[in-house]
Amino acid sequence: MATLVTPTDKTTEKVEKKSPPVTDEKPERKQRQRADDKFKIFSGTANEPLADEVCHFLGLQRGQAQVIRFKDGECYVQIQENVRGADVFVMQPTCRPVDEHLMELLLMIDALKRASARRITAVIPYFGYARQDRKDKPRSPISSKLVADLLTTAGANRALIVDLHTPQLQGFFNIPVDHLFASPVLVDHFRKLALPNLTVVSPDAGGVERARFFAKKVDAALAIVDKRRVEMNVAEIMHVIGDVNGRTCLIIDDLIDTAGTLVKTAQALIENGATQVYACASHAVMSGPAVENIMGSIIKQVVVTNTIPLSPEADAARTEKGGKISVLSIAGLIGRAIQANHEETSVSKLFM
């Protein structure tokens, strides 16, 4: 017995498990319909609401595809429209369940390649294996390099990825990579808040470049929290580098997983004299006790984007009165990047 998932069929078990669209801010809408039949966007099942937002922004209909999953979990994909000679974009974050969504992406790319698409771009709002980017223990894999090779082997000609864990991961790919940053969307949000005496804080040394860019855009000071990771998903905060006494602190990171590091960072800032703490991140992984940690913390607000859907627990925390979690849409940013790729114009201008 197979399960059928199409853009118009919302009754299957797989779709029912998805969270509804959870964005608090919607992108600018383009009320026009394109007639370019050589420009197509397809989506796996990982984040269909975001794909629909992007298609609406660009004036496109999402490509018709079937994702069939057998009882043993095996996945089968069929593209249901002509893509011969087309410039095709496949949207799929590799979020939970990571391996299942990764396999969908690979099979969809292979199906498009065998259907003679002219160019295939993998649009990956969240690249799930990015944290495994080095051989940090004996006899361990470099998983992000393997996934990059799999995408190329499947048939991707380009990749468009939002906020890699480290920018140098682009070097793992043997195809061109457009590295998007969610910072413009987050910067705009915090500019509107006009927080007083703002200091942007990097929770570790690896995120200094991201925090420095953000601080420059909002005209704020910069601080760094020195941490030592004692084991996977467990970090010990050491000390704060920079003056945060009497200041409003904004912690910026690429993702929030269990939120343990985030909460400890906020506590360290308060102990060093910060008056209030906000946080933002591109990817709301929110696994394990993340929501409980955030709701019980001293953080006033956690702002994330919709690169991946919120978990049911995180969505409930977002909608309840006084909820600390807020979600911004990056559909407009991704849509403009896709359009720039299709029209062969600059993507870097989106961040100037």
Long-range contacts (C-beta under 8 A, 24 or more apart in sequence): 1-70, 1-71, 2-68, 2-69, 2-70, 2-76, 3-68, 3-69, 3-70, 4-66, 4-67, 4-68, 5-45, 5-66, 5-67, 5-68, 5-69, 6-64, 6-65, 6-66, 6-80, 7-43, 7-48, 7-52, 7-62, 7-63, 7-64, 7-65, 14-45, 14-67, 14-69, 15-45, 15-48, 18-45, 18-48, 18-49, 18-309, 19-309, 19-310, 19-311, 19-312, 19-315, 20-49, 20-315, 21-49, 21-53, 21-306, 22-306, 22-309, 22-310, 22-315, 22-318, 22-327, 23-53, 23-306, 23-327, 23-328, 23-329, 23-331, 24-318, 24-326, 24-327, 24-328, 25-189, 25-328, 25-329, 26-53, 26-329, 26-331, 27-53, 27-57, 27-329, 27-330, 27-331, 27-332, 27-333, 27-335, 28-57, 28-332, 29-56, 29-57, 30-56, 30-57, 30-58, 30-59, 31-59, 32-59, 33-59, 34-58, 34-59, 34-60, 37-86, 38-85, 38-86, 38-87, 38-118, 39-86, 39-87, 39-342, 40-81, 40-83, 40-86, 40-87, 40-88, 40-89, 41-88, 41-89, 41-90, 41-91, 41-338, 42-79, 42-88, 42-89, 42-90, 42-91, 42-108, 42-112, 43-90, 43-91, 43-92, 44-90, 44-91, 44-92, 44-101, 44-104, 44-105, 44-108, 45-101, 45-104, 46-92, 46-93, 46-94, 46-95, 46-101, 46-104, 46-308, 46-309, 47-91, 47-92, 47-93, 47-95, 47-125, 47-306, 47-307, 47-308, 47-309, 49-306, 49-309, 50-91, 50-125, 50-306, 50-307, 50-329, 50-330, 50-331, 50-334, 51-91, 53-329, 53-331, 53-335, 54-91, 54-331, 54-334, 54-335, 54-338, 56-331, 57-331, 57-332, 57-335, 58-335, 58-338, 58-339, 63-88, 65-108, 65-111, 67-104, 67-108, 73-100, 75-100, 75-103, 75-104, 75-107, 76-107, 77-104, 77-107, 77-108, 77-110, 77-111, 78-111, 79-108, 79-111, 79-112, 79-115, 82-115, 83-112, 83-115, 83-116, 83-117, 84-115, 84-116, 84-117, 85-116, 85-117, 85-118, 86-117, 86-118, 87-117, 87-118, 87-119, 87-121, 87-342, 88-112, 88-117, 88-118, 88-119, 88-120, 88-121, 89-120, 89-121, 89-123, 89-160, 89-338, 89-341, 89-342, 90-120, 90-121, 90-122, 90-123, 90-156, 91-123, 91-125, 91-334, 92-122, 92-123, 92-124, 93-124, 93-125, 93-126, 93-127, 93-128, 93-307, 93-308, 94-124, 94-126, 94-127, 94-128, 94-129, 94-147, 95-126, 95-128, 95-283, 95-285, 95-308, 95-309, 96-285, 96-287, 96-308, 98-128, 98-129, 101-128, 102-128, 102-129, 102-147, 102-150, 105-151, 105-154, 106-150, 106-151, 106-154, 107-154, 109-151, 109-154, 109-155, 109-156, 110-154, 110-155, 112-155, 113-154, 113-155, 119-157, 119-158, 120-155, 120-156, 120-157, 120-158, 121-156, 121-157, 121-158, 121-159, 121-160, 121-338, 121-341, 122-151, 122-156, 122-158, 122-159, 122-160, 123-159, 123-160, 123-334, 123-338, 124-159, 124-160, 124-161, 124-162, 125-161, 125-162, 125-307, 125-308, 125-330, 125-334, 126-162, 126-255, 126-282, 126-283, 126-285, 126-307, 126-308, 127-161, 127-164, 127-165, 127-169, 130-164, 130-165, 130-166, 130-169, 131-165, 133-165, 133-166, 133-168, 133-169, 133-172, 144-169, 144-172, 145-172, 148-172, 148-173, 148-174, 149-174, 151-175, 158-341, 160-334, 160-337, 160-338, 160-341, 162-282, 162-283, 162-305, 162-307, 162-330, 162-334, 163-254, 163-255, 163-282, 163-283, 163-307, 164-254, 165-254, 165-255, 166-206, 167-209, 178-337, 178-341, 178-347, 180-333, 180-334, 180-337, 180-347, 180-350, 181-210, 181-213, 181-282, 181-351, 182-282, 182-305, 182-307, 182-330, 182-333, 183-210, 183-213, 183-214, 183-217, 183-351, 184-333, 184-350, 184-351, 185-305, 185-328, 185-329, 185-330, 185-332, 185-333, 186-214, 186-252, 186-280, 186-282, 186-303, 186-305, 186-328, 187-214, 187-217, 187-218, 189-280, 189-303, 189-328, 190-218, 190-250, 190-278, 190-280, 190-303, 191-218, 195-248, 195-250, 195-278, 196-248, 197-246, 197-247, 197-248, 197-275, 198-247, 198-248, 198-249, 198-250, 199-223, 199-242, 199-243, 199-244, 199-247, 199-248, 199-249, 199-250, 199-274, 200-249, 200-250, 200-252, 201-225, 201-242, 201-244, 201-249, 201-250, 201-251, 201-252, 201-265, 201-269, 202-251, 202-252, 202-253, 203-227, 203-251, 203-253, 203-261, 203-262, 203-265, 204-261, 207-252, 207-253, 207-254, 210-252, 210-253, 210-254, 211-252, 214-250, 214-252, 220-250, 221-247, 223-249, 223-269, 225-265, 225-268, 225-269, 227-261, 227-264, 227-265, 233-257, 233-258, 233-260, 233-288, 234-260, 235-260, 235-261, 235-264, 236-264, 237-261, 237-264, 237-265, 237-267, 237-268, 239-268, 240-268, 240-269, 240-272, 244-269, 244-272, 244-273, 244-274, 245-272, 245-273, 245-274, 246-273, 246-274, 246-275, 247-273, 247-274, 247-275, 248-274, 248-275, 248-276, 248-277, 248-278, 249-274, 249-276, 249-277, 249-278, 250-277, 250-278, 250-279, 250-280, 251-277, 251-278, 251-279, 251-280, 251-299, 252-279, 252-280, 252-281, 253-279, 253-280, 253-281, 254-281, 254-282, 254-283, 255-281, 255-282, 255-283, 255-284, 255-285, 256-281, 256-283, 256-284, 256-285, 256-286, 256-290, 256-294, 256-302, 256-304, 257-285, 257-286, 257-287, 257-288, 257-290, 258-287, 258-288, 258-289, 258-290, 258-293, 259-286, 259-289, 259-290, 259-291, 259-293, 259-294, 259-297, 260-289, 260-293, 262-293, 262-294, 262-297, 262-299, 262-302, 263-293, 263-294, 263-297, 263-299, 266-297, 266-298, 266-299, 267-297, 267-298, 270-298, 276-300, 278-302, 278-303, 279-303, 280-304, 282-307, 283-307, 283-308, 284-308, 284-310, 284-314, 284-325, 284-327, 286-310, 286-311, 286-313, 286-314, 287-311, 290-314, 291-317, 291-325, 294-324, 294-325, 295-324, 299-324, 300-324, 301-325, 301-326, 302-326, 303-327, 303-328, 304-328, 305-329, 305-330, 306-330, 306-331
